[in-house]
């Protein structure tokens, strides 16, 4: 149940004065434990050693004195990012205490259940499905859910746009989600023969987990027609996976802004009942590029501001339709839409 990115925000509005009274451990123990977990699990051991050394030195220098738990998490995260800007790596303070009697697997499942509830109440991440004038499909996906829970919703979205001339997949507001869900979305734009999408190298395991496109889908594939993927500086993790992978396989044109740059699968480790640390313990490698989007983001094929990306892609789609010289009334509809877009 791998997640490419977290979409649950915890402890976002907190009374800082109250936070400082809940500490279960002294600062030294929190910092030392965080450093040990980094050293043990972080995907790049050399960088882990450097980051661990940095926060230990800051501890010795007294940089964390007088901070509340929440402020300490923010300061530690900032110091870690000053060494290596891995946006999946962070310490988090939670207003609701974790029960110590609950084991890690049980707690992780409870968090996944909460995440699934968010998906259930938000259309499995499908924010909009529309056929624009000129017979152009638009699917706005704001989260990447799991195939088991989101598969039917994704199939339904693809049925609506199945007969369009071009498709725009809008990931500008997508902060990530399920690695398996990303593979499912990629599968809709690739043939029935399984395609090797990525390798995921996890926490010292010598055998990578191979990600392949699916040979069977609940909805229709979208083949032999242009696909444009919209990106922004907010697009992250699992959403970046979709964009990067489709672009690497020559199946989509990316439009908009360079994305945030988070390619590392992550595990959560608890330090005390209110504090955890998310440690990237794996890396994704594309068999096409031999690398990934970590730290650099997905660079768009067509660069523009995120607000302009939809119009830019729509214009390209309409030009494609007009270039194909369709029969009436689609020809008139596409011409009118193109004129209106430039008005």
N, C-alpha and C positions, 0 to 999 in steps of 0.2 A: 504494500500500500504506500508506494513512494510518492511523496509530494515534491513537486518542483519549486513550489513557493508557498509561503503562508499567506492566507487572506483573512485570518482571524486577528482582530486587534484586541489586545487585552490591556487593561489598566490604562486606558487612554485619558481618562479624566480622574485625577487622583489628588486628594488633599496631601500636599507635600509634608505638612507638619504632622499629619497622622501617619504618613508613611515612615517617618523617622522613628516612630515609637514601636514598630512591629518587628524590628530586627531580631532574627533568631541566631545569627552568628556574628562574630566580630569581623571587622573589615579585613583583617589579615587572612582569616580563614576563607572568606569569600574569594578574595583575589588569588590566594594560593590554589584553591580548588579549581577556579576557572583556568589558571595557568596549566594545571595538571591535566585537565580535560582537553584543553587545546593540544598539548603535547602528545597526548595519547591518541586523539581521534582526527585531528585536522588533516585535510587531504594532502597538504604539502608540509612535510615534517620540518624542513629548514625554516619556512616562514612561521610555522607554529613556534619554534624555538625562539625566533626573534620577537614575536608578539608576546610570548610568555615572559621573556626577559624585560620587555618594555614595561609591562604592567607591574612586574615585581619591583622594578627600579622606581616607578612612580609611587608605589606603596612605601618603599624605604624613604623616599623624599618627602612623604607626608602629603602627597597630592590629593589623597582621598579622605583626609580627616574632615570630620564634621558634616559629611554628606549623608542625606537620607538614603535608604535602600534604592529608591527609584533614581535618585541623582547619581548614586554610585554605579548603577547599571548603565546610565547614559555616559558617564565619564569613562568607564571601562570600554564600552563599545567605541567611543570616539578615539581612545588611545589605540585600540586594536586596528581600527580603520586607518589611523595615521601611518601604520606600518604597512598594511596591506588592505586595500579597499575592497573587501569581499562583502557585498551587501547582504548576503544571507547570514553572515556571522554577527551575532549580537547577544547581549545579555538583556533579559526582560524581567521586570518586576510585575507581579500579579497581585491585584487587590484581594482576590480570593485565594486563601491558602490551600495548598495541596495537602491531602491527607497522607501522612507518612506510611500508614498501613497499606496504602494502595501501591502495587508494584508498577514498574515503568510501563509494562505492556498494557495494563488496565487503564492507567492514566492516559497513555497515548490513544487508546481506543475511545476514551471519553472525549478527548479533544477532536478526534476525527468525527465522532457523532455530532458534536456541536457544529463542525464545519459542514457536514452533510445537511444539517438542518438549515444553515444559511443558504446552501445551494437549493434546497427544496423550496424555500420561500422566495427565491430569486430566479426562478425558471431555469435552474441548473446552469446559470451564468449566461443564458441566452437573453440578451436585453432587447433585441429588435430583429425581426425578419421582415423584409419588404422587397417588393418588386418595383423598382424605380421606372419612370417613363423611359422608353427605349428598350424595355425588357432586360433591365440590368438587375441582378440579384444583389441584395445587401443583407449580411448577417453580422450583427454586432454581438460579440462575445466578451463579457466582462469578467468571467471566471472560467477556469478549466476544471470541470468536474471529472469524476471517475466514470469509466464506461458502464459499470453495473448500474449506477443510479442515474446517470445523465444520458445514457445511450439512446433512449426513446425520444427524449427532447431534441437531441442533436439530429436524429434521423428525421424527425418531423420538420425541423428547420430546413434540412437539405431537400426534403420533398417539395417544400414551397418554392424553392429557387431552382428546382431540377431542370426546368425548361428555359431558363434564361440564357442570354447570349454571352454574358460575362458575369463574374461574381466579385464582389468586394467583401472581404472579411475584415471587419473593424476590430482591432485589438488595442486601440488607443487607451482604453480605460481598464485593461486587463492586467492584474497583478500576479497572475500565475495560478497554480493549482496542481493537478495530478499529472505525473509523467505519462501514465497510461492513457489519460484523457488527451494529452497532446498527441500521442501516437494515433489515437482514434481519429482525431481531426485531420491529421496528415493523410490518413488512409483514404479519406473521401476524395482526395485529389490525385490519387495514384491508382494504378491498375490493380486487378484482382490478384496478380502474382505478387507474393510478399516481397517487400523492398526493405533492405537493411537501412534503418533510419539512424541509429546511434548506438554506441557502446557506453554503458555506465560502469565505471570502475569504483567499487565501494570498499572503503575502510580496510585496506590491506588484502582484500579478496583477490587472488591471482587471476580468477576467471571473471571477466566482465559480464554484466547482464546485457544481453543484446536486445535492442528494441527494434521490432519489425512492424511494418504496416500489416493490417488485417486482411485476410482473404475473404472474410464474410462481414458484411455490414447490414444493419437494419434498414438503412435508407439508400437512395441511389447515389452512385459515385458521380463526381463532377469532373469529366475528362474532356480533353481536346478543345477546351475553351479557356480564354484568359482568366487568370485569378490575380487580384490585387489585394495585398495585405496592408492595412493601415497601422502605422506605428506612432508612438509618442515617447517622450521622456519618462512616462509612467509605466510603459509596457515592460513587464518583468518576468523572468523565470520561465514557467511553463508556457506563457504566451510567446516569449522569445524563442522557445524551443520550436513552436509551430512555424513561426516566421523564418527562422534560420534554416530549419530542415527543409521546408518547401522551397526556399530560395536556393539552397545547396543542390537540390535535385532538379532545379530548373523548372519548377512547377508554379512559381508565383513571382510576381514583381512586388517589391516592398516600397511603400510610399510614406513619407512623413519624416519623423525625427529619429535620431539614433536612440536606441532603447537603453535601459538602465544597466544591463550587463550582469545578470546572475545566472550562472550555468551549473552550480554545484548542488547536488542532492544534499539534504541536511537532516541531522538527527538532533533531538532535544535531550539535554541532560540537566537534571535538577541539582542545584547547589544547596538550597534550603527550601523551606516550605513556601516561600514567596518568590524565589529567584531561580530562573533557569538560564541556560546558555544554549543557543542554537549554533551547532558546530557543523560546517560543511565537511562531510566525511567521504565525499566521492567527487568524481568529475565526469562530465559528459564529453564524448569524443565523436565527432562526425566521421563516418568512413569516407565521406567525399572530401572534406577539407582537412582532416587530420587534427582538427582543433575544435574550439567552440567559441561562444560569445562572452565568456567570463571576463569581466573588467572592461570590456570594450563595447559591449552591446552589439545589436544588429544594426549595421549601417544600411540605410535605405538605398534602394536603387534610384529612386526619385526623391531627392531631398526637398522638403518644404516644411513650414510650420505645421504642427499637428492640426490646428483648426482648418487649414487649407487642404489637408490631405484627402478628404472625401471628395471635394470638388475636383481636385487634380486627378484622382483615380476615375471618377465618373466621366470626366472629359475624355480620358483615354478609352474608356469602355464605349462611349458613344461614337468616337472616331472609328473604333473597330466595327461597330454595327454598320455605320455609314459606308465604310470601306468594303463591306460584304455585299452592298447593294441589295438590301432585303426587299421583299415584296411590300406593297401597300397592305395595311395602313402603318406597319412598323416603320417604314422609311420616313413617312411624314412625322410620326411620333418622335423618332430619334432626331430628326432635323429640328423640330420645334424645341425639344429638350436641350439640344446643343446651343441654339440661339438664346434660349432663356438662361442657360448657365453663364454665358458670356455677357449678358445684358448688364 
